[in-house]
Amino acid sequence: LFPPPPQFTFLGQSLGFRKFELYTMEWSLKEDLRDCLVAAAPYGGPIALLKNNARKEKSPGVRPLLEIYSASGLLLASIPWKSGQLVQLGWTASEDLLCIQEDGTVLVYNLFCEFKRHFSMGNEVLQNHVLEAKVFHTEYGTGVAILTGAHRFSLTTNIDDLKLRRMPEVPGLQKPPSCWAVLSQDRVTIILLAVGQDLYLLDNTSCSVVTPPGMSPSAGAYLQMAVSFNYRCLALFTDTGYIWMGLATLKEKLCEFNSSIRSPPKQMVWCMRPQSRQRAVVVAWDRQLMVVGNSTECIRFVLDEDSYLVPELDGVRILSRTSHEFLHEIPEASQEIFKIASMAPGALLLEAQKEYEKESQKADEYLREIKDQKLLPEAVSQCIEAAGYEHEPDTQKSLLRAASFGKCFIDKFPAESFVHMCQDLRVLNAIRDYQIGIPLTFTQYPLYKRLTIEVLLDRLVLRRLYPLAIRICEYLRLSEIQGVSRILAHWACYKVRRQLEGLCPSGNLSLGWGWGRPSWAVVLLEYEPRSGEQVPLLLKMKRSKLALSKAIESGDTDLVYTVVLLLKNELNRGTFFMTLQNQPVALSLYRQFCKHQERETLKDLYNQDDNHQELGNFHVHSSYSEKRIEGRVGALQNALDEYYKAKNEFAAKATEDQIKLLRLQRHLQEDFDKPYLDLSLHDTVSNLILDGHHKRAEQLYREFKIPDKRYWWLKISALANRGDWEEMEKFSKSKKSPIGYLPLSCPPTPPPCCGGVRGRGQGDRRVSMSCARAGVTLAASPSQRLRGRGLPRKIQWDATPPVPAQPPLAV
């Protein structure tokens, strides 16, 4: 039995397309692809899905799930997404997954969801957030373009050599563009965006308005745009259903088509082969796929379920929940052989081989017809070439049998093309297998070969398919350094990293622990100079105390905090405190942590140590957080008890006085309806004198035993500020002044009549009251007043009488 011929669909007279199934997907998706964030790597690469990202009704315990599948739907890895809100997924040229968050942070993961690194797209993106993002590939590497909430664009052309570029602002742009794309022209990356019916081109320095040539004036506003895989062609879709196709330089129009569908498409991608003169665009809606090109007709495919398009070098991959298909332009060799009633040399040779298998004389007739036209070498070449473009092995074998049959009748036919095709197809069929899931086409495969076969082998090594990679090396007879030895080195490193966590002394430490020799592992630990490697491994081996000692020896406080907080979660409170008792540095750091984060734990630490002094300080500090006066007094009373236990008489007396002052201030506030709480003793006395409550001030003076000199300074200053000269005269006559009588002449504002008065000596009653009424200020130097060394040497004019610095009574 021979395989059925491929089914072709023609767009116009000469442009044929074929859609066939690559795999039946077994990933058992419950969600539609429209509800997931999807990214598929080119060249038959893996597929990344972020599930539950668009679900509106999320339960608090449901996290988005990031999953990575092979192209055949086999799960490679999955992790719950615990980071920020994702905006876009994309793949690098080396098949690393880029996760672009709303805050502009880009996280990089490998094929197995293992975190590698992260980078930021800049402070402007962080402040304005990311509205849209695109991952693109150029000759520089993999790049990322960002549209921020401020409607500005930022991009980098190579994430491995991060250099951020802020694109020029679009004048008058008040809302996000309807569509935009990244173009690469003459090794320069630019951005094309559409706002209504206008197109803007952003380069490094300017923003310019562009108009596609041949665009109909009634085309309408732009809704979607697509750039070809090689960045040479551009397609535009408008709200009238009009599709414009031309060069990405916007200097030449290729063709146009009116789809008569006004709704915006979900996706629009190019579908064409390299070096082909035919151009076609694939437009996808919810349940319809349309292929348009340089023809008045189009090809329509009905989609049974939600699909996602992945542009490739030579076609388009179509993903859905149940299938993975490939749509591509039919190569000329395949079209010549398989089209109906074809008389091409390759078609006749294929028929001749089939008749030969049937032992029919028609084989000789077909063969003679080809030989008479001297087209047998061309027929053999057509069959060999067409075999490369076929996906089904049975069709490949049929064409290769025909080529082998034909070359038997040719003298000195070079067999290299036939041998190389057989080798390439064996490699391609091996990696296309369902368990491998790399549907690389023959058109894409030479790209890998131009970059050396090592690129394909690296893809297999990244997927940890070491046996297949080794078999390919042996089949292709690659050198040991280029092939088997290099793959075995990768395999050995992977095994070592997995079990030993690195080829280093810390890796040997993991080796000893993993093999049940923890004592050997601890001995080897002494040869590891990096504390950052020692401590995590010790914690992993449950050697917490040793890990704490090593962290303290390193002098890295962050490492010490890491160990201490881990011990806190692992041990019960009593054991944890006893462990810290033997490590004063760790205990001190933990106390500092508790002072800012866990005040109650700090109290427990002091209680365990019977540190009554610090407990008293703790209660004093806690009293300031109390809003009610009863709570504050209660906290101070606890502090008083702790100070007595600590035998700190001074602190106990100060706390007792503070309690007494608080109670008096509460009574004063209730009696006079003025704020007195939280004032110092001196401010309380001064305010009472200023308010004329001299008896209450005298009561505080006696109860708190304020020194006479200090009280006289307080009263004189308050009376002077109040301007109560009669009370000041009465006070000066009440008893002998302990500070002399010259300070009694200190009013707040001096009159001009006594300017220039200077004097020396102790107080003189003849001067005191007259100067007081005249407004003369006799100011002593602060050092003299604080030390109580009598009156100053100079009399100066001063608007505010100096008051000696007084220590606060409150603790």
Buried (B, 14 or more C-beta within 10 A) or exposed (E): EBBEBBEBBBBBEEBBBBBEEBBEBEBEBEBEBEBBBBBBBBBBBBBBBBBBBBEEEEEEEEBBBBBBBBBBBBEBBBBEBEBBEBBBBBBBBBBBBBBBBBBBBBBBBBBBBEEEEEBBBBEBBBEBBBBBBBBBBBEBBBBBBBBBEEBBBBBBBBBEEBEBBBBBEBEEBEEBBBBBBBBBBEEEBBBBBBBEBBBBBBBEEEBEEEEBEEBEEEBBBBBBBBBBBEBBBBBBBBBBBBBBBBBBEBEEBBBBBBBEBEEBBBBBBBBBBEEEEBBBBBBBBEEEBBBBBBBEEBBEBEBEEBBBBBBBBBBBBBBBBBBBBBBBBBBBBBBBBBBEEBEBBBBBBBBBBBBBEEEEEEBEEBBEBBBEEEBBBBBBBBBBBBBBBBBEBEBBBBBBBBBBBBBEBEEEBEEEBBEEBBBBBBBBBBBBEBEBBBBBBBBBBEBBEEEEBBBBBBBBBBBBBBEBBBBBBEEBEBEEEBBBEBBBEBBEEEEBEEEBBBEBBBBBBBBBBBEEEBEBBBEBBEEBEEBBBBBBBBBEBEBBBBBBBBBBEBEBBEBBBBBBEBBBEEBEEEEBBEBBEEBEBBBEBBBEBBEEEBEEBBBBBBBBEEBBBBBBBBBBBBBEEBEEBEEBBBBBBBBBBBBBBBEBEEBBEBBBBBBBBBEBBBEBBEEBEEEBEEBBBBBBBBBBBBBEBBEBBBBBBEEBEBEEBBBBBBBBBBBBBBEBBEBBBEBBEEEEBEBBBBBBBBBBEBEEEBEEBEBEEEBEEEBBBEBBBBBBBBBBEEEBBEEEEBBBEEBBBBEEBBBBEBEEBBB
